[in-house]
Amino acid sequence: MPDRPLKIGITCYPSVGGSGILASELGEELAKRGHEIHFISYEAPFRLPVGPRVFFHPVAVNSYDLFKYPDYTLPLSVKMAEVSRGHGLDVLHVHYAVPHATAAILARAMLREERRLRIITTLHGTDTTLLGRDPGYGPAIRHALEHSDAITTVSEFMRGETVRLLGVQRPIEVIPNFFEPHATARCRDEIRRELGLADGEAMLLHLSNLRPLKRTDLLLDTVAKLKPRLPFRLVVLAGADPAPLLAAAKRLGVADRLIVREKVTDIECYLAAADLGLFTSEVESFCLSILELMCAGCPSAAFAVGGIPEVTVSGETGLLAPFGDTTALADGIETLLRDPVRRTALGRAAQQRAREKFSAAAIVPRYEALYRRVGGI
């Protein structure tokens, strides 16, 4: 008898960021496989899939004068319980411990014995590396993890950090991020013309939410060291207000090298147009953006921090330099831009690695197996 389809609730931050993108892509792939997916959040995720078996349940956040700050955790927990009860969820998969895992634990308590809601918590990064260090959050995160039915994270680096910073003794399963590119609506040449790139001008691509950990100061410093050497432009797909980045670029005298696009949804078009990715984060749990470029056959240059060396292999599928060494990073970029044959070879190897290790076919069945194991289904 074939396994029955599952009813899965997914909660994530709907903003532009790796955790929300992964959660949306996971929901889309699960729906393709016949499962019923219920997204629960204060607004629709940035890349909320559209199609059969996908539902969105908005959480209403009120601003009562009684509270100095609006509360999200309590109305989220109520909505989680409501959706679980009304749709018979088998599993609630929460991405980011704060506040989603805490809200899920409360939702399960509200359901009492009428339905044993299974909770899977996936840790993506700063819920461990930043908030896990905070005495105002760490104990609550630890409590939520101890009461989840399963814990996953996206890299061995993140598993180690979770154990080190939070003292979690329970098993933590590493299930890497995946990316399944959609068909591009526009070709490489069209995108490059739209961006105003001249023939022979290299396109470096950076995608991020521009948070402080992304270290855009080092990004611009790398660009400044490249400026007199090669014809290139840095294209930034920004998931947040780019004004500070633009102001800093102007102060450094590299604004003419910078092109910014905000909240792009058809990223595959830009991935296909890029010659090289560029990332200068001080820490990354995984770096989904590097994987997105790998899927398009494009290598990246980055600092060897966090989980990035688990994604791309320096000298084989990309280029990694020690954190903060913008000179080494710029030298490596120059070498690759001057050697298109080598760059193409790295891109092909990157694409092959992405297909073998980080595709939907490789990763999504691992989540399905986890859901069934945790739910006893």
N, C-alpha and C positions, 0 to 999 in steps of 0.2 A: 504494500500500500504506500503510495507516494506521500511525502511529508506535506502536511496542510500548510497553506499560506499563513503567515504570521501577521499580527496587528501590532505595529511598533510605533511608539511615541518618540519623537525627537525634539529635544530642546537645545538651543544654541544661541549665541549672540548673533543677531541678524546683521551686524555691521560687517564692513569689508575686512576680512582677516582669515587666516588659515583655518581656524576652527569652524567658523561659520560656513566657509566654502566646502570644507570636507564633509560637514554634516549635511549640507544641501546635496552634494554629489552622491553621498551615501544613500540618502533618501530616494534620489532619482534612480539609482541602480537597483535598490531593493524593490521599488515599484515595478521596474521592468521585469523583475524576477517573480512578479505576481503577489508581492506582499502589500498590505494596506499600511500607509504611512501617514502619521498625524504629527504635523509640526506645531509646537506650542511655544509662542514667544510674544513679545510686546509689539513686534511688527514682522512682516514677512521677511524671511532671510533674503540676503542680497541676491542669491542665485536660486531662489525657490523654484523647484521644478514644476512644470505645468503638465498635467496629464491625468489619466485615470489612476485611481487608487492613491492619490496624493491630496491631503486635506490640510488646511491651515486654521488654527484656532487662536485668535488674538487674545492677549491678556490685557485687560483694562487696568491702567495704573492711574489712581486718583490722587489729587493733590489736596488733601484735607488740611485746613488751617491748624488742626491739632498737631500735625507733624511738621517739624522743621524741614525735613527732606522727604520726598515721596518714597513710599515703600514698594518694592517690586517682589520681594521674596514671598510674602504672604499671598497676594493675589495670584502669583505664579503657582504656588502650591495648590490653591483652590481650583485653578483651571486644570492642573495636572490630574487632580482627583476626579474632577468632573468629566474630563475626556476619557480617563481610564474606566470610570463607571459606565459612561454612556456608550462607549465603543468597544468595551471589553479588551483593552490592551493586554497583550502578552508580556511586553517588555517596554520599559521607559529608558531610553538611551540619552543620557545627558552629557553634553559636551561643555567642559569647563566645570570645575567643582563649585566655583562661586558665581552666583548663589544657587545654581541649578541643582547640584546634588543635595544641598540642604533642603531646598524646596521639595525635591522628590521624596526625601525621607519623611517630611511632614505630610505630604500627600498620601503616602502609604499608611501613615498612622491614622489619617482621617477616614480611610477606607475600612479600617478595622479588619474584620475577618471576611467581609463580603467578597473581597478579591485580593489575593496576595500579589501585589504589584512587584514585579522583578525590576531591579534598578541596576543599570550598567553605567558607570561613570568613566568617561574618557578624559584624561588629562592632556592638555595641549601645550602648556608652557608656563606662562606667568602665574597661573593658579598654583603652581609649585614653586618656581624659582623666585617669584616676587612676593606673592601673598603668603606663601608657605613660611617665609621668614618673619612675617608680621605677627606679633603676639596677639593682635586684635582679630586675626583671621586663622592663623595656623591651627589652634585647637578645634575650631569649627570645621575646617577642611579635613583634619584627621578623623573627627567624629563621623563626618559624612562618608569618608572612604571606608571606615571600619564597618559601616552599616549598609554599604552598597553590596549587591550580590556578586558583582564582578568589577574589577578595575582594569582598564586598559590605558596604554599610552602609546605615543607615536614613534618612540625611538628608545634604544638602550640607554642613551644619555639621560632621557627624561625618567626612565625607570630608576636609574641610579640616583638621580637628584631627589626623586620623591622619597626613596628610602632614607637618603642622607638627611634631608631637611625636615621631613615629617615623621620619620621613624616608623613608617608603615611596615608592618610585618607580614601582611597578607600577600598572596601571590598577585603580581601585576603582569598582565599579558601585554607584550609588545605587538601591536598591529600597526604597521606603518601607514602613513597617508597614501592615497592613490589619486590618480588623475586620469580621466577618460576624455580626451579632447573631442569637442563637437566639430562638425564640418564647418570650415571657414566660409563666411559669406562673401568675403572680399579677398582678392589675391594679394600677394606680397608687394607687387609693383604698385597697386592701387593705394595701399596703406602708405608706402614710402612717398608717393607723390602727394598724398594728403598731408603728410608731416613736413613736406618741403625738403626732403633729403635729396641731395644732388647725386648724380652718378658717381660711384666710387666712394661715397661717404658712408662710413660704417655706422651702424645703429646699435648702440648699447642700450639695454633695456633693464629697468628697475621697476619691480612691482611691490608695493607694500602699503601698510596703513600709516607709515611715516611716524610711528611712535618713537620715543627716545631710544629704545633698545635697537632700533634699526640704524642708528648712528649715521644720519644723513650728513653730519659734519665730515665724517671720514669718506663718505661717498663723494662729496664735493672736493675734498682734498685730493682724492685719487684722480678725479676729472681735471683738477688744476695741474697736476703733474703730467697729464697727457696732452694738455692744450697745445703746446708748441710743436708737437711731434707729428700728429696724424689728423687727417680729415675725418671727423666723427661727430655724432650728436648723441647725447644721453636723453632717452625718452623715459619719462617717469609716469607710470600709471598709478595715480595717487588715490588712496582710499580715505584720505582725510584732507583737511584744508592745506593746500600747498603754499600758502602765503609765506610762512617762515622759511621754507626751502628756497623759494624764489628770492626772498630778501637776502638770504645768506649767499646765494649764487651771485647776486649782484655785487655784494661786498667783496667777494673773491675774484670778481672779474670773469666769471665763467657763465654768466646768464645767457650769452649768445650760443652756448653749447647745449642749452637745456630746453627740452620740449616737454610740457606737462599736459596730461589728459586726466580728467577726474572721473572716478566711479565708472570705469569702462566695463561693460558686460560681455562684449564680444572679444574677449582677450585673445582667443585663438588667432584672430587676424593679426594682432600685434606680435604674438609669439612667432608666427610664420615670417614676419618681416624683419625680425631681429637677427643680428650677427653674433651677439654675445650678451649674456646676462651679467649684471654687476650688482653684488650685494656686500654690504659692509657691517652687518649686524654684530653686536658684541656678544649676543647669545641667540641661538635658535634651537628650538626643540626638534625641528625637522627641516624647515624651509620649503614649503609647498611651491613657492614661486620657482625655485630651481628645478623642481620636478616638472612643473608645467612647461618650462623651456626645454627640458630633456625630451619630453614627449614630442616636441616640435622639431627635434633634431638639432637643438641649439645648445652649446656648452655654456657654462657660466664661470665667472671669476668671483671668488668670495674668500672670506676669512675662514679658516678651519676651526670653527667654534661649534660647541653643542653637538647637535645631531647631524650637522651638514656633512661631515665625512662619512656618515652612514648612507647618505643619499648619492653623493657624487665622489668619484675617486680621482684625486689629483693626478694629472698626467695621463689619465685614461679616458675620463668622461668630462673633465673640466679642469679648472686651475684653482688651487687653494694656496693661501699665503697665511703666515702667522698673524694673529689679531693685531690690528693697529699699524701694520707695516704697509702703509699706502705706497711706498716706493716700490716694494717688491710686487705689490698688486699691479701697479701701473706698468712696471717692466714686463710682467707676464702678459698683460693685456696687449701691450705694444707688439710683443712677439707673436701673439696669436693673430692680431689684425694684419700683420705683415706676411703671415703665412696662411693663406686661405685653404691650402691643401690640408695642413695640420688641423686647422679649425674644423674643417668639414669632417675629418676622420674622428675627432673628438665628439662632434655632434652625432655622428652615426652610432658610435659606441654608447653615447648617452641615451639615445633613443632605444637601442636594444636593451640596455639595462633597465630603463623605465618599463618596457613591455614585459620583461621577465620578472621583475621584482615588485613593481609599483603600479600595475594595471588593475582595473576593476576585476578582471578575471582572476587575478592572483590574490586580491585582498578581500573583496566582498564576501566570498564563501566563508572566510574565516569569521566574519561578523555573524553570518547566518548560523554557523555551527555554534558560536558562543551564545547566541540568543536561545537556541534550542537546548543547549546544555544547561544554561541557567534556568530556563523556564520548565525544564523537564518535558519538553515537547517532542 
